[in-house]
C-alpha cells in the first residue's frame, strides 16, 4: 500500500537489471521461439498457408522459472521489474503471482511489480484467474487479490530515462507522468 503509483528506479552504471513483460508463456526454448516467430511472420505475409501456432500460454509458471534460471533468482545483485500480465490465460496464475509476491516480500529492491491490464477484476473474471483462485484457494482470496492488485504501481521510470508501463492500462490518451503519480488516470 505504501508504494507510489509511479516508482523511480536507479540502476547504477554497469549493473544488471532485468525487465520482463507478460508471463503468459512468452519465454520459451530458443528453437521453439524461432519456429513460433517464423510461423507468425508466415501467417502475417502468406495468408493462405495453414500454419498452426502452438498455444504456449499454459506454460506460464514454467516460463517464470525459466526466466529465473536464465537471469538468476531475484536479489539485490539480480533485480527484476515484472511489468504486469502476471495472471490469466493459464492454469498456473496463482503460482506465478504468489511466487512474485514472495520475492517482493523477501526483498523490496530485488523485484518491482507493475499492474497491467490483467490485474483487474473484469479481466480476472473473463480470462480465468478468478475461477482458478476459487478452485485452488477460496472466494476470500479472489477479493484479496483484487484489493492487492489495486495497490500495484502503475508505471516505473528507470534512471530518469526509461518509462515502463503495461499496454492497455489507461483508457484515455495524453496521460502525463503527473497523472500517474497522483493516480488521476484511473
Secondary structure, 3 states (H helix, E strand, C coil): CCCCCEEEECCCCCCCEEEECCCCCCCCCHHHHHHHHHHHHHHHHCCCCCCCCCCCHHHHHHHHHHHHHHHCCCCCCCEEEEECCCCCCCCCHHHHHHHHHHHHHHCCCCEEEECCCCCCHHHHHHHCHHHHHHHHCCHHHHHHHHHHHHHCECEEEECCCEEEECCCCCCCCCCCHHHHHCCCCC
